[in-house]
Amino acid sequence: MNNIVVAPMLIPLLTAIFLVFLRPYLKIQRFLSILSIIATAGASFYILDLIKKEGILRLDFGGWLPPYGIVFVADSFSMLLVLTTVLVAGILLFYAFSSIGQEKEKMFFYPFFFFLLTGVNGSFLTGDLFNLFVCFEVMLLSSYVLITLGGNKIQLVESIKYVAINLLSSWFFLLALAYLYGTVGTLNMAHLSLRVAEVGQGPLLTIISILFLIVFSLKAGLLLYFWLPGSYSAPPTAIAALFGALLTKVGIYALFRIFTLIFYHEPEITHTLIGVMAILTMIGGSLGAIAYNDIRQIVSYNVVIAVGFILTALAISGEVAMEGAIYYLIHDILIKALLFLLAGTMIFLTGKAKIEEMSGLIRNYPLLGWLFFVTLLSLTGIPPFSGFIGKVLIGQGAIESGSFLLLAVAFISSIFVLYSLLRIFMNCFWGETIISEDNHVQLKKGMLLPCAAFGIATLVLGLGVEALETYVSDAAYTLMNPEVYIEAVLDSQK
Amino acid sequence: MKINDVILRTVTKIVVFIILTFGVELFFSGHNDPGGGFIGGLVLSSAFVLLYLVFDIETVHRGVPFDFKKIAAFGAFLAVFTGIGGVLFGEPFLTQAFGLFDLPILGPTELASVLLFEAGVAFTVVGVVVTIILSISKDV
């Protein structure tokens, strides 16, 4: 028992509730938000360090022991993601301060921002499948509010699709949970793993696992990403960045958890299917990324490519590939937030969204241009930026297991990423400037500094891989050896 | 044309109290029987919704001058707060406690901290349901 485990979910939850009461006082809301982020980040870091010393931590809510009660389980994998989430959310808050506008701030922007964070952190931490469903719902409900906040026509159009598709997938989620509970009689993840191993993963359980695969693919944007580019380009920049950075990652996390902890007995069926879906996702994402001329669409399709790329690691399922996937997940949360911020800032500055209508931005905003260049390098996976190590390790894992098709598609998709972003870079930043002296919009410091912070973060993450190495290898080890996780959860002495 | 709804108004004035009493009854019975904060809260909020339907929003607001969004937030706070209570005593998050107390009029009574948690749930449900009904009743 260790109550600190619930802190990364509890602090944002309390903050969100308090901020509802402070509706008219925007300054206090901002101040409390920052304070809360710092506290959450501190707690997350403390937990991560504690795991290194004491192994996987567990908290039984209300003292009800697993498998009957709700448990929160903190292992290195989940805590690395929680920590990254909180830090990225903190930087995005600063961007929101200067860009979101008073009207939206007064309509409970900050409370829902923190409710979203509550859901995301809860999903990462929970050790119970039904609780995962609840945390998903908390996250999705807040995202419904955030996507419609402001009520522009395009937002409402896209949000109807977004809400409909997510309701459908939540319904499937519930259905899959009911099937699973009816079959093996438990929903605690560690207990599920034990029971599935005991009875063997027969055809029935494999079909249930595929149902889960469909559910989380819808959330993560694996193959079933048709809803994603539209919805992610509708809301204001700070919110779009939050979605692009975090929401698909929660789905990816759930896929990793379920297919390494519970349904790992029939890799010929499930993991092959994941591999095929990953390949199709990368192909589709690459086509989308080079087909559109709207920056927001290009950026959204880049999210799709990354989802496919990360899931190749799950299809390969080796320890090296897992390490790569974890590095890449952390990197991708950072860099997608930066990419969305840059795209949004460019649209804010020029008032245009099509790449052929912009040009010469680097003359007016040199730092913005260079930041975009850094993003481009980092996303493609060029050292010393953070994308490099993840790509190398996933590639190494693919070669070790002989999955050459996955390897080829994954690395060719990187070239498409490079091309799609170079197209933005060359069209928008090079050439004659379109902005005359009178139309020059001052780039606010509050917008530029968060972008710069992300730019520095990707460099630091790239150079400081060594410091993360112990945590990541522990996380990958736990993922590949489910018994470590099971023992930590079901050991009633702890 | 004004609709003649004397019967509806008169009946409502009495029925609202019956619904409210039933809601409270459901809320308390939830400790050992079917019922509880969520169901009790739904019934309580149905009383408010009936009031809003029969009388107009302004009239009801004069009688019940609360911001229901804040009631929802207060309920959520109450529920989370009882969870933290356990943490303060060194127990796991959400641990509930109960004990027997000798109260002046009621005699020996079992008091449980889960009652506060359930009250939080009930407040949240009332706040959210009424807010939803009020929001969709407004013309855009």
Boltz contact constraints between the chains, C-beta under 6 A:
constraints:
  - contact:
      token1: [A, 1]
      token2: [B, 92]
      max_distance: 6.0
  - contact:
      token1: [A, 3]
      token2: [B, 87]
      max_distance: 6.0
  - contact:
      token1: [A, 3]
      token2: [B, 93]
      max_distance: 6.0
  - contact:
      token1: [A, 6]
      token2: [B, 93]
      max_distance: 6.0
  - contact:
      token1: [A, 17]
      token2: [B, 73]
      max_distance: 6.0
  - contact:
      token1: [A, 17]
      token2: [B, 76]
      max_distance: 6.0
  - contact:
      token1: [A, 17]
      token2: [B, 77]
      max_distance: 6.0
  - contact:
      token1: [A, 20]
      token2: [B, 73]
      max_distance: 6.0
  - contact:
      token1: [A, 59]
      token2: [B, 92]
      max_distance: 6.0
  - contact:
      token1: [A, 60]
      token2: [B, 92]
      max_distance: 6.0
  - contact:
      token1: [A, 61]
      token2: [B, 93]
      max_distance: 6.0
  - contact:
      token1: [A, 61]
      token2: [B, 94]
      max_distance: 6.0
  - contact:
      token1: [A, 62]
      token2: [B, 94]
      max_distance: 6.0
  - contact:
      token1: [A, 62]
      token2: [B, 95]
      max_distance: 6.0
  - contact:
      token1: [A, 63]
      token2: [B, 92]
      max_distance: 6.0
  - contact:
      token1: [A, 63]
      token2: [B, 95]
      max_distance: 6.0
